Amino acid sequence: MKILSSIKYPLLKAIDISGLTFLSPVVRLCYGEEPSVQLKKIGQWIIIPVAAMLLFIFAWNAGSGLIKTKAGTLPTPGETADALGSINTFADREDLKKEAYNLTGEERLAALAVAEAQLASITPKVQETTDAVAQAKSEHEKSIAVVVEPLEKNYDELKEKFSQAQDKRKQELESVSETLVIGDKASYTKFLDLVKANESQTDAEKTELSSLKAAISDARNDKSKKVALALSMQTKVAEEKQFLEKQIEQLTKRNRSIMVESAETNISTTTEELYQLTGADAYKKARSIAKDESRLEKTIESKYAQPATLWYQVRRSILCVFTGFIIGAGIAIPIGILCGLNSTFMAAMTPFIAIFKPVSPIVWLPIALIIVGGFIPDPENNAVIQWLWKAPLIDIYKINPAFIASAITVALCSLWATLANTALGVASIDKDHMNVARVLKLGFWSRLFKIVIPSALPLIFAGLRISLGVGWMVLIAAELLSSSEGIGKFVWDQFNNGASDSFAKMMVVVFVVGFVGLILDRIMIVFQRLVSFEGSKAAI
Amino acid sequence: MKTQSKFVEISHLVKEYPNPYGDDFRVIEDFNLNIKKGEFISLIGHSGCGKSTVLTMLAGLNEISDGGIIVGDKEIDGPGPDRSVVFQAPCLMPWMSAYGNVMLGVKNIYPHATKAQQKQIVEHALSVVGLADSMKKYPSEMSGGMQQRVGIARAIALQPKVLLLDEPFGRLDSLTRMELQDVIVDIIAKEQLTAMIVTHDVDEAVFMADRCVMMSNGPKASVGEILEIDFDRPRDREKIFKDSQFFAYREHLLAFLEQRSHIKDKARIFSDKSTLGFMSEQELHDFQVKLGVPPQPAQGH
């Protein structure tokens, strides 16, 4: 009990600093503090937002069917959740394949046995699901035929009837035209009216026919839910079978230890053969051994070439946004401080800030790509890039020129908020504090580091927080354009992919981007509160 | 070497601000005052008369328009640690502890002292003002009175030639105010500091100072009258507040202030064309009627 009551206020303080204030009434309620007040707050800050979310999901579910395009219907929340599931399944399977590639000895054999058993159990299902699809399709076709046949019959009859009527009218008009007398204007006017009436009659008949035709094609295209379900089951099973086959391959002939072993045996046999040879043959043999050996070395060092999963792309995007953010802050904070300290410098910088601030990331990115490409024409032979590919922790992210260009774009678009806030923070330093500094005769540097920067810090961090938010938005667009592996590229790939669940996967990305952005913002709020002091301008 | 009676010499001090509608606006004109070493001066007058202006000029924070100030043989030029200031607001850096705030100045003024010596100076200053136990506290954790104690500690840690107090207790409640008055009086007695306090509290002016300088009303304010306070140091609050002489001094000061706030003074201000030169004759008349100032016959200046 004592421990519980002693952590109450530290807990509340932590909640306050992290900005998760909606949790504090829950904590207070747990400690029995004014239950009615806390319940009211919980109602306001937890129940109402949750209810609003549920309402939104309900409206989304109801409304998604209404938005139909050629590319597909807006996915429902359920389909979006399924897409998230398939993204996760893909990621899990890739991890299993990677594991399979690296397994050796007994473990490899055990994993192989499991995978083969799974494959054996799934193989009959493939036929079952294929049959189910065929059955569902034929049933559906029958049900369509019931609707379509009378419609088609109706259509044919109408078409016949209309064409006969049209011919008849044409003949009548032609006979009227024979009776026309030159000079009798009234008869011409009458004839013209008759022709016009005939044309509009023909148009009306055409419209009727085409609407009937549309109804027929609608009936034909009517998608059956049963067929869709059967198809998705079939795809699921087929995908799982394909995965298991691939996994077995990674456990057997594409397994690293197996490949190394076979290469070693191969080398030892050819070496034995070499001992029996002389002359040109010996040279040939020796060369092939040397080649095999270097290949073996590469195999030993090799890693499973894993395709990018969404979660890998999310991590790479976060790395990229922080790279850009740090570059931006590194430029913005010193310039902002100089602007705040010196109005002449501020005046000199104003045109640049005013002109470059509104420039879109779409403009910066190609420029950054060209410049980075100019410095790093060949990443394979660039010392810095090679070092980054081997550096611990970040080696798996394969930092390439597109990544650097995206980060620079993020920096260029996001630095303005930090710059403006830093300049404001430095310029609006409390005059009393400056008077103290004057009386104490502080030098430039101690004035800067002891008074100016600490007092501007809350505003600087408020700026950094805005910058990180802007940077995150800009980055997704930059990745989409630069094809830098990341969330933006995932969206672009889905857009070009056009698979049945691509649309739903893009909806998943909406939430993933939003959620990561929220976390980044929360992190910055914590930092901002930690550097804020009582009475500071940016304190929230 | 100057005599002890002229440790601080303020002569023909003028402060003027530019006035876009006429002649420059003179707040202070021909202010003369000599301060002896170890003497405590209180500067009293109506609010807005320029007391604080004189003090900030002495501190070097406010530019001197004309005249000069000499502190111990040297004419002042800008602010410096030889004239440390206790401001009306404590002006502490909120991101530093009490210790850090005092150390900020000490480190700069005694750059050649060892770390241990600097620490000793800071700790001494803080314990003198009664904060020996609160050195690690941050301003947000301290009351206004405690914060002002830190402000005083920061000022005396510099071991200034002159200690300047700019309405230091203006924002404190009367109990805390008395406590801090005693703190200052004790320090002054112990360290033999020369000091000047700006105040509009008559009791404070009499209790703390050796001489009360009463300022005439602005604009063009200068020394109106000087009252010698003849109490022994160190001063004992209880004894002094029972002394009949104390009340005599107090009455004297109050009489001066009351006389200065007399309606005639207002009339002088509001008929002065140099201050209200942007108004036409008629406007000026209307304005004076509005304020209840008896209209004066136009006077040259």
Contacts between the chains, C-beta under 8 A, distances in Angstrom:
chain1	res1	chain2	res2	distance
A	430	B	91	7.8
A	432	B	87	6.1
A	432	B	89	5.9
A	432	B	91	4.2
A	433	B	91	6.4
A	433	B	93	6.6
A	435	B	61	5.5
A	435	B	79	7.8
A	435	B	85	7.5
A	435	B	87	7.0
A	435	B	91	7.1
A	436	B	87	7.6
A	436	B	91	5.2
A	436	B	93	7.8
A	436	B	154	8.0
A	438	B	60	7.6
A	438	B	61	6.3
A	438	B	78	7.5
A	438	B	79	4.4
A	439	B	59	6.7
A	439	B	60	7.9
A	439	B	61	7.3
A	439	B	79	4.9
A	439	B	80	7.4
A	439	B	81	6.8
A	439	B	83	7.6
A	439	B	84	6.0
A	439	B	85	5.2
A	439	B	105	7.9
A	440	B	81	6.2
A	440	B	104	6.4
A	440	B	105	4.2
A	440	B	108	5.6
A	440	B	109	7.3
A	440	B	158	7.4
A	441	B	79	7.2
A	441	B	80	5.8
A	441	B	81	5.6
A	441	B	108	6.3
A	441	B	109	7.5
A	442	B	104	7.5
A	442	B	108	5.7
A	443	B	108	7.4
A	446	B	104	7.9
A	446	B	107	7.9
A	446	B	108	6.6
A	450	B	93	7.4
A	450	B	96	8.0
A	450	B	104	5.9
A	451	B	93	6.5
A	454	B	93	6.8
A	454	B	95	4.3
A	454	B	96	7.9
A	455	B	93	7.5
A	455	B	95	7.4
A	457	B	95	7.7
A	533	B	94	3.9
A	533	B	95	5.3
A	533	B	138	7.9
A	533	B	140	6.7
A	534	B	94	5.8
A	534	B	139	7.4
A	534	B	140	4.1
A	535	B	94	6.5
A	536	B	94	7.2
